[in-house]
């Protein structure tokens, strides 16, 4: 599924005017602003990777929400749902600076550094929109 979603998207050469390019630019700017507008070289790399991960996770999440059902004929959950959870988990780790459960001092990641700035709030990227469906088990 991930391959199908990403087949036509070259992340290293995305047209900045395309929908994906605009989304990448918007997320990059939000994260950079969250860092106080002054990102170090390593933070710029993390911002870039977080922006890509966010756009990919959003595309997969949107695809999931457009499906009639998330359960196969044999009653199993579609594999793409678990893959999406992994994508969101990876994004969380990037934003948290490695370990999303226990970010230690000095390893706060993008989200942690932004909390240091006065008046800044923690960025949250929801996995799904308000119309997220529940899956009956």
N, C-alpha and C positions, 0 to 999 in steps of 0.2 A: 504494500500500500504506500509506504513512504516513497518508494522509488517512483511510483506512478504520479504522486503529487509533485515531486521535485524534478521529474524528467525534463520539463521545459524551462526550468529555472536555473541559470548559471549564477551562483551567488557571488562569484568573483567579478562578474561583468554585467551586473544588473543595470539596466537603463534607469537612470535616476528619475526619469519622468514617468516610468511605469508605476502601476499600483504597488508592486513589491518594492520598487525603489523609493517611493514616497513613504511607505510604511517603515522601511529600514532607516531612512533619514529621520523620521519623526521619533522612532524609538531611540536612536543614537542621541538625538538632541535632548530628549527627556532625561536619559541617563546621565549625559554630560552636565545638564543643568542640575540634576540631583546631586552631583559631585561638587557643585558650587562653580561649575564652568571651568574648573582648573583640574583637568585629569592628567595624571602622570602617564608616561609611556606604557607601563604595564596595565594601567586602568583603561587606557584607550583600546588596548587589545581586548580586554575583557568586555568593554562596552560594545565593540564590534561583534564579538562572539555572542554576547547576550542579545544583541539586536537580531542577528541571524536566527538564533534559537527561538526568540519570541515570534518572529514572522513564520517560521516553519511550524512551530507548535500551534499558532493561530490557524494556519492553513489546514493542518490536519484536524484540529478541533472543529473548524467550520465544516469540513467534509463529514466528520462523524455526525454532527448535528443535522445534516441534510439527509441522512439515511432513514429509511422507513423503520428499520429495526436494528438493534445492536446485538441481537442474538441470532446465531446460526440455527439451521433447521434441527440440529442435534442438541440444541439448548445451551451450547457454549457461547460465551461472549466473543465477539469479533476480536481477532488479534490486534487490530489497529487501535482498539481502546487501550490495551495495555502498552502498546508502542507509544501512544500519545502520553500516557502517564509517565513513561520513561523520558520523553522529550521535556515535559514540564519539570520532572525531577532534575534533569540536567540543567535546565534554566535556573531552577532554584539554587542549585549548587554554585553556578556561576555568580549569581547575585549575592549569595551568602558567603562567598569566598572559600569554598571547598566543602565544608561539612555543614549542611543546612540545619542540622539539629543542634550543633554545639560550636558556633563560631567563637573562637578564642580571641582575646584582645590582640590587636595587630593583624588579625585575619578576618576582618569584618566584611570584606567584599564590597561590592558596589552599594548594596542596600545599607550596610552598616556605616560606611563613610558618610553617606548622605545624611544620616541621622545627626551627625556632628554639626551640620550647618543649621544655624538658627532659623526657625520657622519652616524647615523642610519636613516633609512627611515621607514615610517609607513607601517606595514604589511597590505596587502590587499588580501583577499581571494575571488576571483571572484566566483560568483554563478554558472557560466557556462563557458564552454570553448569557443574558437573562433567560433565554428560551431553552436552556439545557434540559434534556429529557432524562427521566429516570428510567433505569433499566430494571424490569421485573426479573427476579432471579428464579 
